[in-house]
Amino acid sequence: MNKSFNPGRAASNGIFAAMLASENFTSSDHMIEAKRGWANTVSTKQDYDEILVDLGSRYEALLNTYKPFAYGIVMHPAINVLADVVRYPGSDRRTDPSEIRAADARPLLPAGGDDNLVRA
């Protein structure tokens, strides 16, 4: 039920920030990298070059795309594997999904190993 609150809250925060700015509210010039700034709040490791290199000419938003499956993104590699098996990319041949008895797919795992193994 709360999924739809995410974009609504983001929009609300944007409007609120614009209203504050219109009243000359300011913020720290170091809000990202300060000791209690955003980067140190969300992670114990920071790579500021990742943020600053090509600033103004590289836009990560251009790499975004639609979410192709209605599942959490950690399931997408398993779904892709099964879709490839069924489709035989580059061929007219198709596999009847009812013929598939089992499949194991390992997504790219975060540091920590097999704890997040996806079995499809």
MOHU-V30662 format. One line per field, one symbol per residue. psi: psi as a letter, one per 20 degrees, with the letter a starting at -180 (. if undefined). burial: I if it has 9 or more other C-alpha atoms within 8 Angstrom, else O. Layout:
BEGIN
psi = ???
burial = ???
END
This chain:
BEGIN
psi = higihghghggghgggghgghijkqrrqikhgirgkrggihiqipqnhhhghpkpiipohhiiqarohqlrqhiigggggghhhghhmpjqipqpohiiphqppporpqrpibjhkppp.
burial = OOOOOOOOOOOOOOOOOOOIIOOOOOOOOOIOIIOOIIIIOOOOOOOOOOOOOOOOOOOOOOOOOOOOOOOOOOIIIIIOIIOIOIIIOOOOOOIOOOOOOOOOIIIOIOOOOOOOIIOO
END
